[in-house]
């Protein structure tokens, strides 16, 4: 049986992450990773693995929070995290979208958009840094990352094929070399 205090802790933490996720869920990854390690003992490596699963699963990549909730408190934890993480963002998006339409193309709206764009990019980069710090731990992982980035930026190959191909190549190279 799951402890009520654990579920309440998950709900409050993930509701806060939802509100702070300016620019997308990647923006809160560093804080989420730190909290998962501190409160629930989820290692950085496990967090990266769960994040990776979220990237491959269809739908929003932040569905990975369900895997975190499930790992911490089973089905009740997954359900709690689902509601806590997605409901505040849903409400803010609905209310904000209506307000945004009413404001129209005013100078105020353009100023807010111009101010939020670099903040969002900075937050996303910090999230990517948090994941990269754990995931890029050897020559094979660095090489795969560089190759994947180069292919994504310079070709028109379907990104799913690039990610799946790089994953398969990574499995083979890491098995052969014994290096991360």
Secondary structure, 3 states (H helix, E strand, C coil): CCCHHHHHHHHHHHHHHHHHCCCCHHHHHHHHHHHHHHHHCCCHHHHHHHHHHHHHCCCCHHHHHHHHHHHHHHHHHHHHHHHHHHHHHHHHHHHHHHHHHHHCCCHHHHHHHHHHHHHHHHHHHHHHHHHHHHHCCCHHHHHHHHHHHHHHHHCCCCHHHHHHHHHHHHHHHHHHHCCC
